[in-house]
Amino acid sequence: MNKSIIKFLLIIIIVSSISGLTFASESDSINETSNGTSSGKASAKISINFDRSEAKVGDTVIITVAIINDGNIDLTNIMVLVPLPEGLQYLSHATDTSKALYSAAGVWDVGNLRTTSRLGGVKYLYLTAKVLPSAEGKNLIANARYLSIEPESTDTNFQKPGTASSTLRIEIIEESGNGNATGNGTGNMTGGNSSTGNNQAIINELKNTTSKGGLETLKDLSNLQNEGKAYEVTNDTSSTPSNDPGSIYAIITGFIFSLLILVGYFKGVRG
C-alpha cells in the first residue's frame, strides 16, 4: 500500500470523527433547550375578601376575588366558582377585563391568565350584594375555588390550588320595649278604681240620708252609679215638714204645761 492511499484513509477518518462530534454537540444543545422548557414553573393562587368584617341587615357589601399567576408559564382554560353565600342578594358584578364573564350560577369564566398580561398575571372579580333579614346574627362565609385551570406547557407538573374563603358577621338588631305604654296603662287603671270607690262612698251616704229629704228612690242611686259622676248633695229641710219624733214630743210637752197653767189659773180665780 503506497503512502498516498494511507494519507487519504487518514483524512477520511479525521473528517468522520469531526462530523460525529458536531452532531453530538447539536443534539445535546436541543436536549438542553427541551429540558429548559420542561423545568419552567407553573403556579397559581386565589383569594376572596369581604370589604368589611361586620355588617347589618340592609347593608351593601362588596366581595373581591383575585386570581394570580405567580409562575413563569401562562395558564389557560380557567373557570372559577364564586357562589354568593345564603343571606346575600345579588346586585351587580364587575371585572377588570371584558373577556371575563360571571353567570348567575356563580361561575367566573376567566379564559387565560398570562404572565405578560396588563396587570402582571392578576385578574379581579367584584361582586356587590345586599344583606337580607334572614342573615341577621349569622356568620356568612364566601368561598372561591378553581373549577378548571391548566398550564399551556403539558410537560409541567402542576397542582390546582385549594379553596379560598372569607367571613362576614351580621349584627343582631336589638328591639326596645315601650315603657310609656306600660306606665300609662297602670296609672289609668288605678285612677279608674279610685273614682269607682269614691262614687260608692257617695252612694252609701245618700242611702243613709234618703229619708231626710235627699234622693227619693233607689232608681236615682242606680243611675248615679252607672254614670260614674260625682254629685254634691245637700239636705234642704226648709220646705219639708219635719218628721223628727223629738220635735213631736216637745210640742206635746209644751201643750201639757200650757194646759196645767190654765187649770191652775181658773182654780185660783174661783178660790
C-alpha positions in Angstrom: 0.0 0.0 0.0 1.5 3.3 -1.0 1.7 6.4 1.1 -0.9 8.3 -0.8 -3.6 5.8 -0.1 -2.7 5.8 3.6 -3.0 9.6 3.8 -6.3 9.5 2.0 -7.7 7.0 4.5 -6.4 9.1 7.4 -8.1 12.2 6.1 -11.5 10.3 5.8 -11.2 9.0 9.4 -10.4 12.5 10.7 -13.3 14.1 8.8 -15.7 11.5 10.0 -14.7 12.0 13.6 -15.2 15.8 13.4 -18.6 15.3 11.9 -19.7 12.9 14.7 -18.6 15.4 17.4 -20.5 18.2 15.8 -23.7 16.2 15.5 -23.4 15.1 19.2 -22.9 18.7 20.2 -26.0 19.9 18.4 -28.1 17.0 19.8 -27.0 17.9 23.4 -28.0 21.5 22.7 -31.5 20.5 21.6 -31.9 18.4 24.7 -30.8 21.2 26.9 -33.4 23.5 25.3 -36.1 20.9 25.8 -35.1 20.4 29.4 -35.1 24.1 30.0 -38.7 24.4 28.8 -39.8 21.5 31.0 -38.1 22.9 34.1 -40.4 26.1 34.0 -42.7 26.7 37.0 -46.5 26.9 36.6 -48.2 28.2 39.7 -51.5 29.9 40.6 -53.2 31.4 43.6 -56.7 32.5 44.5 -58.1 34.8 47.2 -61.5 36.2 48.3 -62.3 39.0 50.7 -65.3 41.0 52.0 -64.9 44.7 52.1 -65.6 44.6 55.9 -65.7 42.2 58.8 -69.2 43.2 60.1 -72.4 44.4 58.6 -76.1 45.0 59.4 -79.3 43.9 57.6 -79.8 46.1 54.6 -76.1 47.0 54.2 -74.4 46.7 50.8 -71.2 44.7 50.8 -68.6 44.0 48.1 -66.7 40.7 47.6 -63.4 40.8 45.8 -61.9 37.7 44.2 -58.4 37.7 42.8 -56.6 35.0 40.8 -52.8 35.2 40.4 -50.4 33.6 38.1 -47.2 33.6 40.1 -45.2 31.2 37.9 -43.4 31.7 34.6 -45.8 29.7 32.4 -49.1 31.0 31.0 -52.3 29.5 32.3 -55.4 28.7 30.3 -58.9 27.2 30.5 -59.5 29.0 33.7 -63.0 28.8 35.4 -63.6 29.9 39.0 -66.7 29.1 41.2 -67.7 32.0 43.4 -71.3 31.4 44.7 -73.0 34.1 46.8 -73.5 33.0 50.5 -77.0 32.4 51.6 -78.4 35.6 53.1 -77.0 37.9 50.4 -78.9 39.3 47.5 -77.0 39.8 44.2 -77.0 43.3 42.9 -74.2 43.6 40.3 -70.7 42.4 39.3 -67.6 43.8 37.5 -64.3 42.5 36.2 -61.1 44.2 35.1 -61.5 42.8 31.6 -64.4 42.5 29.2 -63.5 38.9 28.3 -64.2 37.6 31.8 -67.9 36.7 32.4 -69.8 35.9 35.6 -73.0 33.8 35.4 -76.0 33.5 37.8 -74.7 30.1 38.8 -71.7 31.8 40.3 -69.2 30.7 37.7 -66.5 33.2 36.6 -65.2 32.3 33.1 -61.8 33.9 33.0 -60.1 32.2 30.0 -56.4 32.8 30.0 -54.0 34.3 32.6 -50.7 35.2 31.1 -47.6 36.3 32.9 -47.4 39.2 30.4 -51.0 40.4 30.9 -51.8 44.0 31.6 -51.9 43.6 35.4 -48.9 41.3 35.5 -50.7 37.9 35.8 -53.6 39.1 38.1 -57.3 39.3 37.4 -60.1 40.5 39.7 -63.9 40.0 40.1 -66.0 42.3 42.2 -69.5 41.2 43.5 -71.9 43.7 45.0 -74.7 42.3 47.2 -77.2 43.3 49.9 -77.6 41.7 53.3 -81.1 40.1 53.8 -83.0 39.9 57.1 -82.6 36.1 57.1 -78.8 36.7 57.7 -79.3 38.5 61.0 -77.0 37.2 63.7 -75.2 34.8 61.4 -71.6 34.4 60.0 -71.7 34.4 56.2 -68.8 32.6 54.5 -67.9 33.3 50.9 -65.8 30.7 49.0 -63.9 30.8 45.8 -62.1 27.9 44.0 -60.9 26.9 40.6 -63.2 24.6 38.6 -60.6 24.3 35.9 -57.1 25.6 35.2 -54.3 24.3 33.0 -50.7 25.4 32.2 -50.0 25.9 28.5 -47.0 23.6 28.7 -48.0 20.0 29.2 -44.5 19.0 30.4 -45.0 20.7 33.7 -46.2 19.1 36.9 -49.0 21.5 38.1 -51.2 21.3 41.2 -54.5 23.1 41.3 -54.8 25.5 44.3 -57.4 24.8 47.1 -60.4 26.8 48.2 -60.2 30.4 49.5 -62.7 31.8 52.0 -63.7 34.9 53.8 -66.2 35.5 56.7 -68.7 38.3 57.3 -70.5 38.6 60.6 -74.1 40.1 60.6 -75.1 42.0 63.7 -78.3 41.3 65.7 -80.9 44.1 65.8 -81.9 44.8 69.4 -85.6 45.6 70.0 -86.6 48.1 72.8 -89.9 48.0 74.7 -92.4 50.9 75.1 -92.1 51.8 78.8 -94.6 54.7 78.5 -97.4 52.4 77.4 -97.0 50.3 80.5 -96.8 53.3 82.9 -99.8 54.9 81.4 -101.9 51.8 81.5 -101.1 51.3 85.2 -101.9 54.9 86.0 -105.2 54.9 84.2 -106.3 51.7 85.8 -105.5 52.9 89.3 -107.3 56.2 88.7 -110.4 54.4 87.5 -110.6 52.2 90.6 -110.2 55.3 92.9 -113.1 57.0 91.1 -115.3 54.0 91.5 -114.5 53.8 95.2 -115.4 57.5 95.7 -118.7 57.0 93.9 -119.6 54.1 96.0 -118.9 56.1 99.2 -121.2 58.8 98.0 -124.0 56.4 97.2 -123.7 54.8 100.6 -124.0 58.2 102.2 -127.0 59.1 100.0 -128.7 55.9 101.1 -128.4 56.9 104.7 -130.0 60.4 104.0 -132.8 59.3 101.7 -135.4 59.5 104.5 -134.3 63.1 105.3 -135.2 64.8 102.1 -132.3 63.6 99.9 -132.8 61.4 96.8 -136.2 59.8 96.9 -135.7 56.5 95.1 -133.1 53.8 94.7 -133.5 54.2 90.9 -131.8 57.5 91.1 -129.0 55.9 93.1 -128.6 53.3 90.4 -128.4 55.9 87.7 -125.8 57.8 89.6 -123.6 54.7 89.9 -123.9 53.8 86.2 -123.0 57.3 85.1 -119.9 57.3 87.2 -120.3 61.1 88.1 -119.8 62.8 91.4 -122.6 65.0 92.8 -122.7 67.4 95.7 -125.6 66.5 97.9 -127.3 69.0 100.3 -130.1 68.3 102.8 -132.6 71.2 102.4 -135.3 70.9 105.1 -136.7 74.4 104.8 -139.6 73.4 102.7 -140.1 69.8 104.0 -142.1 69.1 107.2 -140.1 67.6 110.0 -140.9 64.1 111.0 -138.4 64.0 113.9 -140.0 62.2 116.9 -138.2 64.6 119.3 -139.9 67.6 117.9 -143.3 66.0 118.3 -142.6 65.2 122.0 -141.5 68.8 122.6 -144.8 70.1 121.2 -146.9 67.7 123.3 -145.0 68.6 126.5 -145.4 72.3 125.8 -149.1 71.8 125.3 -149.5 69.9 128.6 -147.6 72.6 130.5 -149.8 75.3 129.0 -152.9 73.3 129.9 -151.8 72.9 133.5 -151.1 76.6 133.8 -154.6 77.4 132.6 -156.2 74.9 135.0 -154.3 76.4 137.9 -155.3 79.9 136.9 -159.0 79.0 136.8 -158.8 77.3 140.2 -157.2 80.4 141.7 -159.8 82.6 140.4 -162.6 80.6 141.8 -161.0 80.2 145.2 
